[in-house]
Amino acid sequence: MARVKWQVASRRRRKRLLSRAKGYWGARGRHVRKAKETVIRAEAYATRDRKARKRDFRSLWVIRLNAAARARGTTYSRLIAAFRRAKIGLNRKQLTELAIHDPKVFDELVTTAVGSA
């Protein structure tokens, strides 16, 4: 029975690691130990920031909706409450897109929602 040698597996593992560290500056992209530290940290940041992106976008939509609502004589919270009472089921992203790209439709929605309140 032959003994197991790990050269191929370890080389493949290091190559995979270094390919994930491609483009990093200096030793971080060339030396296995530095690359490993950096890749682990980069993946942790990526995971954290994928979740943060959702919060950032919702915040942006709220800010834009507030601006659009104030331009029409109401506030964000009153507008959202009016949409909820009028059973208008559009989310904040859709409402923001309407406010930016199709203001006439957004005006009609606001009048419908606020008028029925």
C-alpha positions in Angstrom: 0.0 0.0 0.0 1.4 3.4 -1.0 1.4 6.3 1.3 -0.6 9.4 0.5 1.2 12.5 -0.7 -0.5 15.9 -0.5 1.6 17.9 -3.1 -1.2 18.2 -5.7 -4.0 19.0 -3.3 -1.9 21.6 -1.4 -0.8 23.2 -4.6 -4.4 23.3 -5.8 -5.5 24.8 -2.5 -2.8 27.5 -2.6 -3.5 28.3 -6.3 -7.2 28.7 -5.5 -6.3 31.1 -2.6 -3.9 33.1 -4.7 -6.5 33.4 -7.5 -9.0 34.8 -5.0 -6.3 37.3 -4.0 -5.6 38.4 -7.5 -5.1 42.2 -7.9 -4.2 42.7 -4.2 -1.2 45.0 -3.6 2.3 43.6 -2.8 2.6 40.5 -0.7 -1.1 40.3 -0.2 -1.5 39.0 -3.8 1.7 36.9 -3.9 2.5 35.3 -0.5 0.2 32.6 0.7 0.0 33.6 4.4 -0.6 37.3 3.7 -3.1 36.4 0.9 -5.0 34.1 3.2 -5.4 36.7 5.9 -6.5 39.3 3.4 -9.0 37.0 1.6 -10.6 36.0 4.8 -11.0 39.6 5.8 -12.3 40.6 2.4 -14.9 37.9 2.4 -16.1 39.0 5.9 -16.4 42.6 4.6 -18.3 41.4 1.5 -20.8 39.4 3.6 -21.3 42.4 6.0 -21.7 44.9 3.2 -24.2 42.7 1.2 -26.5 43.1 4.2 -25.7 46.8 4.7 -26.5 47.5 1.0 -30.1 46.6 1.6 -30.3 49.1 4.5 -28.5 51.8 2.4 -31.0 51.5 -0.5 -34.0 51.5 1.8 -32.7 54.7 3.4 -32.1 56.3 0.0 -35.7 55.4 -1.1 -37.1 56.9 2.1 -35.1 60.1 1.6 -36.3 60.4 -2.0 -39.9 59.7 -1.1 -39.8 62.3 1.7 -38.5 64.9 -0.8 -41.2 64.0 -3.3 -43.9 64.0 -0.6 -42.8 67.4 0.7 -42.8 68.8 -2.8 -46.5 67.8 -2.9 -47.4 69.3 0.5 -47.2 66.3 2.8 -44.6 64.3 4.7 -43.1 60.9 4.2 -44.9 59.3 7.2 -48.3 60.8 6.3 -47.8 59.6 2.7 -46.9 56.0 3.6 -49.8 55.9 6.1 -52.2 57.2 3.4 -50.9 54.6 0.9 -51.5 51.9 3.5 -55.0 53.1 4.2 -55.8 53.4 0.5 -54.4 49.8 0.1 -51.9 50.9 -2.5 -49.4 48.0 -2.4 -46.4 49.6 -4.1 -43.1 49.4 -2.2 -40.7 52.2 -1.5 -38.5 51.4 -4.4 -41.4 51.4 -6.9 -42.8 54.6 -5.5 -39.4 56.3 -5.7 -39.0 55.2 -9.4 -42.4 56.6 -10.1 -41.7 59.8 -8.4 -38.5 60.3 -10.4 -39.4 58.9 -13.9 -43.2 59.4 -14.0 -44.2 62.3 -11.7 -47.7 62.6 -13.2 -48.6 59.0 -12.2 -47.0 59.6 -8.8 -49.1 62.8 -8.4 -52.3 60.8 -9.2 -51.3 58.2 -6.6 -50.7 60.8 -4.0 -54.0 62.5 -4.7 -55.8 59.2 -4.5 -54.1 58.1 -1.3 -54.3 61.5 0.5 -57.7 62.3 -0.8 -59.2 59.0 0.4 -57.6 59.5 3.9 
